[in-house]
Amino acid sequence: MNEVRVALVNDYEVVARGVVSMLRSYRNRIHVVELDLNKQVSEHVDIALYDTFASTREDRAAVRELAANPLVAAVVVYSWNLDPTLVNTAITHGAGGYVSKGLPAAQLVAALEAIRNGGERVHLGATGTAGVIGGDWPGREEGLTEREAEVLALITQGLSNTEIAERTHLSINSIKTYIRSCYRTIGVSSRTNAVLWGIEHGFRPDRVRIEHPEPAPGGGADLMARP
């Protein structure tokens, strides 16, 4: 069957491009048509892969909006949050699939193919795959984990601890733990300084759309390229 046409939907260029890079070895099976940063998908795609990293929008609304786009055959939520209630809610509101960000590249590709072909819609991975680190995120080169980076991104966008907990579906205590470890890593001691650090290091959303991803040096990240 033909390759899966995918639009990556996320507000952060580094996150979207990280997924492209993660899938670089599978360009004969996955064709990334667009990186959509806070914009509507404008080409026909089999899957709009909605990455939930640091999104301040309520996921149900985002899923419904994408699902209503006639150019999108299926919306797939791509998330660390694997609570069954969240998965069921996403499916109820129009998602055609739900995929864990803990899946390695080969399993992610297989999951997208299965969803496109009408097979299993939920792919959360087997026990032990949660430790897989794929893709990219702001602050990774500074030593931040993806969870720490997501919390810092939401702080930079002005959310309170309570709002962050609601958005990420984590407890307040977990949010406070991530904040403390994040502060230690970036060398700040206050929320104000953390926000300033975040602004200076790419933690504000990129509200533009990139059409036709440009190849990285050597062409490794260009999923548009034909084999």
KANORDA-V220208 format. One record per run of one state. SS is the DSSP state (H for helix, E for strand, - for the rest). FROM is the first residue (numbers start at 1). TO is the last residue. If there is no record, write none. Layout:
ss-><SS;SS>
from-><FROM;FROM>
to-><TO;TO>
This chain:
ss-><-;E;-;H;-;H;-;E;-;E;-;H;-;E;-;H;-;E;-;H;-;E;-;H;-;H;-;H;-;H;-;H;-;H;-;E;-;H;->
from-><1;4;10;13;23;24;27;30;37;45;52;59;68;72;80;84;93;97;101;105;117;122;124;129;132;140;143;146;157;161;169;172;187;191;201;210;212;217;220>
to-><3;9;12;22;23;26;29;36;44;51;58;67;71;79;83;92;96;100;104;116;121;123;128;131;139;142;145;156;160;168;171;186;190;200;209;211;216;219;227>
